[in-house]
Amino acid sequence: MENIIVYVDDASYALQLLQPMLPSGRSALPTRWIVVGCAPRVTHHVSKFATYSARDSWRRKWSDKVFGEVVPALQLEGDD
């Protein structure tokens, strides 16, 4: 099994860079894609006015959106 770690901060850019790496059809070895979301930093100015729970909620929504776009493109039958 081949392991590939992908750090993502922008889904469309990540898909553009990953497109050449995606196997066409069924490959001999299954691939385990490890996707790590790197949310944009919150500026000090914003952190003064947004509560921790609001920032955490924003990060969670951001990661759900990004993973929802990237993960389906990486999944093939037999991959983890």
DSSP file (Angstrom, degrees, kcal/mol; ACC not computed):
  #  RESIDUE AA STRUCTURE BP1 BP2  ACC     N-H-->O    O-->H-N    N-H-->O    O-->H-N    TCO  KAPPA ALPHA  PHI   PSI    X-CA   Y-CA   Z-CA
    1    1 A M              0   0    0      0, 0.0     2,-0.5     0, 0.0    30,-0.2   0.000 360.0 360.0 360.0 135.1    0.0    0.0    0.0
    2    2 A E  E     -a   31   0A   0     28,-2.3    30,-3.4     2,-0.0     2,-0.5  -0.826 360.0-151.8 -96.8 131.9    1.3    3.4   -0.9
    3    3 A N  E     -a   32   0A   0     -2,-0.5     2,-0.4    28,-0.2    30,-0.2  -0.902  13.6-177.8-105.4 129.3    0.7    6.2    1.6
    4    4 A I  E     -a   33   0A   0     28,-2.6    30,-3.1    -2,-0.5     2,-0.5  -0.993  12.3-154.1-128.6 125.4    0.4    9.8    0.4
    5    5 A I  E     -a   34   0A   0     -2,-0.4     2,-0.5    28,-0.2    30,-0.2  -0.854  11.7-169.6 -99.9 130.5    0.0   12.8    2.7
    6    6 A V  E     -a   35   0A   0     28,-3.2    30,-3.2    -2,-0.5     2,-0.6  -0.981  10.3-157.6-124.3 123.3   -1.7   15.9    1.4
    7    7 A Y  E     -a   36   0A   0     -2,-0.5     2,-0.5    28,-0.2    30,-0.2  -0.895  19.8-168.2 -99.1 123.8   -1.8   19.2    3.2
    8    8 A V  E     +a   37   0A   0     28,-3.1    30,-3.4    -2,-0.6     3,-0.1  -0.940  33.7 150.2-121.9 129.6   -4.8   21.3    1.9
    9    9 A D  S    S+     0   0    0     -2,-0.5     2,-0.3     1,-0.3    -1,-0.1   0.464  82.4  33.2-123.8 -15.0   -5.6   24.9    2.5
   10   10 A D     >  -     0   0    0      1,-0.1     4,-2.3    29,-0.1    -1,-0.3  -0.941  67.3-155.4-143.2 118.4   -7.5   25.5   -0.8
   11   11 A A  H  > S+     0   0    0     -2,-0.3     4,-2.7     1,-0.2     5,-0.2   0.907  92.1  48.5 -64.3 -46.1   -9.5   22.8   -2.4
   12   12 A S  H  > S+     0   0    0      1,-0.2     4,-1.8     2,-0.2    -1,-0.2   0.904 114.6  45.7 -65.3 -40.0   -9.5   24.0   -6.0
   13   13 A Y  H  > S+     0   0    0      2,-0.2     4,-2.0     1,-0.2    -1,-0.2   0.896 112.5  51.6 -68.0 -39.8   -5.7   24.5   -6.0
   14   14 A A  H  X S+     0   0    0     -4,-2.3     4,-2.5     1,-0.2    -2,-0.2   0.922 109.7  49.1 -63.0 -44.3   -5.1   21.1   -4.3
   15   15 A L  H  X S+     0   0    0     -4,-2.7     4,-1.5     1,-0.2    -1,-0.2   0.876 108.8  53.9 -63.5 -36.6   -7.2   19.3   -6.9
   16   16 A Q  H  < S+     0   0    0     -4,-1.8    -1,-0.2    -5,-0.2    -2,-0.2   0.907 114.2  41.0 -63.5 -42.0   -5.3   21.1   -9.7
   17   17 A L  H  < S+     0   0    0     -4,-2.0     4,-0.3     1,-0.2    -2,-0.2   0.819 116.0  49.7 -76.2 -31.0   -2.0   19.9   -8.2
   18   18 A L  H >X S+     0   0    0     -4,-2.5     4,-1.2     1,-0.2     3,-1.2   0.705  87.2  86.1 -81.1 -19.7   -3.2   16.4   -7.4
   19   19 A Q  G >< S+     0   0    0     -4,-1.5     3,-0.7     1,-0.3    -1,-0.2   0.880  89.5  47.9 -52.4 -46.5   -4.8   15.7  -10.8
   20   20 A P  G 34 S+     0   0    0      0, 0.0    -1,-0.3     0, 0.0    -2,-0.1   0.772 110.6  54.1 -67.0 -22.0   -1.5   14.4  -12.4
   21   21 A M  G <4 S+     0   0    0     -3,-1.2    -2,-0.2    -4,-0.3    -3,-0.1   0.672  83.9 102.0 -84.2 -17.7   -0.9   12.1   -9.3
   22   22 A L  S << S-     0   0    0     -4,-1.2     2,-0.1    -3,-0.7    52,-0.1  -0.483  77.5-120.0 -71.3 132.2   -4.3   10.4   -9.5
   23   23 A P        -     0   0    0      0, 0.0     2,-0.7     0, 0.0     4,-0.1  -0.438  18.5-128.9 -71.0 144.4   -4.1    6.9  -11.0
   24   24 A S  S    S-     0   0    0     -2,-0.1     2,-0.1     2,-0.1    -2,-0.0  -0.849  72.6 -25.6 -95.0 117.0   -6.1    6.3  -14.2
   25   25 A G  S    S-     0   0    0     -2,-0.7     2,-0.6     2,-0.0     0, 0.0  -0.476 118.3 -14.4  80.2-154.1   -8.2    3.2  -13.7
   26   26 A R        -     0   0    0     -2,-0.1     2,-0.2    50,-0.0    -2,-0.1  -0.758  67.3-155.0 -90.3 120.9   -7.3    0.4  -11.3
   27   27 A S        -     0   0    0     -2,-0.6     4,-0.0     2,-0.1    -2,-0.0  -0.530  23.7-118.8 -91.6 163.0   -3.7    0.6  -10.1
   28   28 A A  S    S+     0   0    0     -2,-0.2    -1,-0.1     1,-0.1    -2,-0.0   0.880 100.2  46.8 -67.9 -39.1   -1.6   -2.4   -8.8
   29   29 A L  S    S-     0   0    0    -28,-0.0    -2,-0.1    -3,-0.0    -1,-0.1  -0.884  85.7-126.5-107.5 133.3   -1.2   -1.0   -5.4
   30   30 A P        -     0   0    0      0, 0.0   -28,-2.3     0, 0.0     2,-0.4  -0.420  26.9-135.6 -69.5 155.2   -4.0    0.6   -3.3
   31   31 A T  E     -a    2   0A   0    -30,-0.2    49,-1.2    -2,-0.1     2,-0.7  -0.936   7.8-152.1-118.1 134.6   -3.3    4.1   -2.0
   32   32 A R  E     -a    3   0A   0    -30,-3.4   -28,-2.6    -2,-0.4     2,-0.6  -0.929  16.2-158.3-103.4 113.3   -3.9    5.5    1.4
   33   33 A W  E     -a    4   0A   0     -2,-0.7     2,-0.7   -30,-0.2   -28,-0.2  -0.820   3.8-163.7 -92.8 123.1   -4.5    9.2    1.1
   34   34 A I  E     -a    5   0A   0    -30,-3.1   -28,-3.2    -2,-0.6     2,-0.5  -0.925  10.9-164.9-107.7 108.4   -3.9   11.1    4.4
   35   35 A V  E     -a    6   0A   0     -2,-0.7     2,-0.5   -30,-0.2   -28,-0.2  -0.843   6.1-171.1-102.9 123.5   -5.6   14.5    4.0
   36   36 A V  E     -a    7   0A   0    -30,-3.2   -28,-3.1    -2,-0.5     2,-0.5  -0.961  14.3-143.9-115.5 122.4   -4.6   17.2    6.5
   37   37 A G  E     -a    8   0A   0     -2,-0.5     2,-0.7   -30,-0.2   -28,-0.2  -0.742   8.8-164.9 -88.4 128.5   -6.6   20.5    6.5
   38   38 A C        -     0   0    0    -30,-3.4     3,-0.1    -2,-0.5    -2,-0.0  -0.845  15.4-153.8-113.3  91.8   -4.7   23.7    7.2
   39   39 A A        -     0   0    0     -2,-0.7     3,-0.1     1,-0.1   -29,-0.1  -0.324  27.9 -96.5 -66.0 145.2   -7.3   26.3    7.9
   40   40 A P        -     0   0    0      0, 0.0    -1,-0.1     0, 0.0     2,-0.1  -0.283  47.9-100.7 -58.8 146.9   -6.3   29.9    7.2
   41   41 A R        -     0   0    0     -3,-0.1     2,-0.5     1,-0.1    -3,-0.0  -0.377  27.4-126.7 -70.9 147.7   -5.0   31.8   10.3
   42   42 A V        -     0   0    0     -3,-0.1    -1,-0.1    -2,-0.1    13,-0.0  -0.836  30.1-120.7 -93.5 129.3   -7.3   34.1   12.1
   43   43 A T     >  -     0   0    0     -2,-0.5     4,-2.4     1,-0.1     5,-0.2  -0.231  18.6-114.1 -68.3 159.7   -5.8   37.6   12.5
   44   44 A H  H  > S+     0   0    0      1,-0.2     4,-1.0     2,-0.2    -1,-0.1   0.865 116.5  57.3 -60.5 -36.8   -5.2   39.1   15.9
   45   45 A H  H >> S+     0   0    0      1,-0.2     4,-0.6     2,-0.2     3,-0.6   0.926 110.0  42.6 -62.0 -45.7   -7.8   41.7   15.2
   46   46 A V  H >> S+     0   0    0      1,-0.2     4,-2.0     2,-0.2     3,-1.3   0.884 106.9  61.4 -68.6 -38.3  -10.5   39.2   14.5
   47   47 A S  H 3< S+     0   0    0     -4,-2.4    -1,-0.2     1,-0.3    -2,-0.2   0.725  95.9  62.4 -65.1 -19.0   -9.6   37.0   17.4
   48   48 A K  H << S+     0   0    0     -4,-1.0    -1,-0.3    -3,-0.6    -2,-0.2   0.828 114.9  31.0 -70.0 -30.8  -10.4   40.0   19.7
   49   49 A F  H << S+     0   0    0     -3,-1.3     2,-0.4    -4,-0.6    -2,-0.2   0.660 106.6  74.3-105.9 -19.5  -14.0   40.0   18.7
   50   50 A A  S  < S-     0   0    0     -4,-2.0     2,-0.0     1,-0.0    -1,-0.0  -0.817  77.5-127.1-100.2 134.9  -14.8   36.3   17.9
   51   51 A T     >  -     0   0    0     -2,-0.4     4,-2.3     1,-0.1     5,-0.2  -0.280  24.9-109.7 -72.6 163.5  -15.2   33.8   20.7
   52   52 A Y  H  > S+     0   0    0      1,-0.2     4,-2.6     2,-0.2     5,-0.2   0.905 120.3  51.6 -60.2 -41.8  -13.2   30.6   20.8
   53   53 A S  H  > S+     0   0    0      1,-0.2     4,-2.3     2,-0.2    -1,-0.2   0.867 108.6  51.0 -66.3 -34.9  -16.4   28.6   20.0
   54   54 A A  H  > S+     0   0    0      2,-0.2     4,-2.3     1,-0.2    -1,-0.2   0.910 112.5  46.1 -67.2 -41.8  -17.2   30.8   17.0
   55   55 A R  H  X S+     0   0    0     -4,-2.3     4,-2.4     2,-0.2    -2,-0.2   0.901 113.2  49.8 -65.9 -40.2  -13.6   30.4   15.6
   56   56 A D  H  X S+     0   0    0     -4,-2.6     4,-2.2     2,-0.2    -2,-0.2   0.900 110.8  49.7 -64.9 -40.9  -13.8   26.6   16.3
   57   57 A S  H  X S+     0   0    0     -4,-2.3     4,-2.4     2,-0.2    -2,-0.2   0.906 110.2  50.7 -63.4 -42.5  -17.2   26.4   14.5
   58   58 A W  H  X S+     0   0    0     -4,-2.3     4,-2.5     2,-0.2    -2,-0.2   0.922 110.5  49.3 -61.7 -44.7  -15.8   28.4   11.5
   59   59 A R  H  X S+     0   0    0     -4,-2.4     4,-2.6     1,-0.2    -2,-0.2   0.896 110.9  50.4 -61.1 -41.1  -12.8   26.0   11.3
   60   60 A R  H  X S+     0   0    0     -4,-2.2     4,-2.3     2,-0.2    -2,-0.2   0.923 112.3  45.8 -64.6 -44.8  -15.1   23.0   11.4
   61   61 A K  H  X S+     0   0    0     -4,-2.4     4,-2.1     2,-0.2    -2,-0.2   0.900 112.9  51.6 -64.3 -40.4  -17.3   24.3    8.6
   62   62 A W  H  X S+     0   0    0     -4,-2.5     4,-2.5    -5,-0.2    -2,-0.2   0.930 111.4  46.3 -61.6 -46.4  -14.2   25.2    6.6
   63   63 A S  H  X S+     0   0    0     -4,-2.6     4,-2.9     1,-0.2     5,-0.3   0.889 110.4  52.7 -67.5 -38.4  -12.8   21.7    6.9
   64   64 A D  H  X S+     0   0    0     -4,-2.3     4,-1.8    -5,-0.2    -1,-0.2   0.914 112.3  46.3 -60.8 -41.9  -16.1   20.0    6.1
   65   65 A K  H  X S+     0   0    0     -4,-2.1     4,-1.0     2,-0.2    -2,-0.2   0.937 116.3  43.3 -65.9 -47.6  -16.3   22.1    2.9
   66   66 A V  H >X S+     0   0    0     -4,-2.5     4,-2.3     1,-0.2     3,-0.7   0.936 116.0  46.5 -66.9 -47.3  -12.7   21.5    1.8
   67   67 A F  H 3X S+     0   0    0     -4,-2.9     4,-2.1     1,-0.2    -1,-0.2   0.861 107.3  59.5 -64.1 -34.2  -12.7   17.8    2.7
   68   68 A G  H 3< S+     0   0    0     -4,-1.8    -1,-0.2    -5,-0.3    -2,-0.2   0.791 112.2  39.6 -63.2 -28.0  -16.1   17.4    0.9
   69   69 A E  H << S+     0   0    0     -4,-1.0     4,-0.4    -3,-0.7    -2,-0.2   0.839 123.6  36.4 -87.2 -37.5  -14.4   18.7   -2.3
   70   70 A V  H >X S+     0   0    0     -4,-2.3     4,-0.9     2,-0.1     3,-0.7   0.919 107.4  58.6 -86.6 -46.5  -11.1   16.9   -2.1
   71   71 A V  H >X S+     0   0    0     -4,-2.1     4,-1.1     1,-0.2     3,-1.1   0.880 100.6  54.5 -60.0 -45.0  -11.7   13.5   -0.6
   72   72 A P  H 34 S+     0   0    0      0, 0.0     3,-0.3     0, 0.0    -1,-0.2   0.856 106.2  54.3 -59.2 -32.1  -14.2   12.2   -3.2
   73   73 A A  H <4 S+     0   0    0     -3,-0.7    -2,-0.2    -4,-0.4    -3,-0.1   0.765 109.7  48.0 -70.6 -24.1  -11.7   12.9   -6.0
   74   74 A L  H << S+     0   0    0     -3,-1.1     2,-0.5    -4,-0.9    -1,-0.2   0.632  90.4  97.1 -91.0 -15.0   -9.1   10.8   -4.2
   75   75 A Q     <  +     0   0    0     -4,-1.1     2,-0.3    -3,-0.3     5,-0.0  -0.645  43.1 165.8 -87.1 125.1  -11.2    7.8   -3.5
   76   76 A L    >   -     0   0    0     -2,-0.5     3,-2.1   -45,-0.2     2,-0.2  -0.877  51.2 -78.8-123.3 162.2  -11.0    4.8   -5.8
   77   77 A E  T 3  S+     0   0    0     -2,-0.3     3,-0.1     1,-0.3     0, 0.0  -0.435 120.5  21.3 -61.8 127.3  -12.3    1.3   -5.1
   78   78 A G  T 3  S+     0   0    0      1,-0.4    -1,-0.3    -2,-0.2     2,-0.2   0.279  98.4 116.2  96.7  -9.5   -9.8   -0.5   -2.9
   79   79 A D    <         0   0    0     -3,-2.1    -1,-0.4   -49,-0.1   -47,-0.2  -0.554 360.0 360.0 -89.1 157.4   -8.2    2.6   -1.5
   80   80 A D              0   0    0    -49,-1.2   -48,-0.2    -2,-0.2    -1,-0.1   0.378 360.0 360.0 -98.1 360.0   -8.3    3.7    2.2
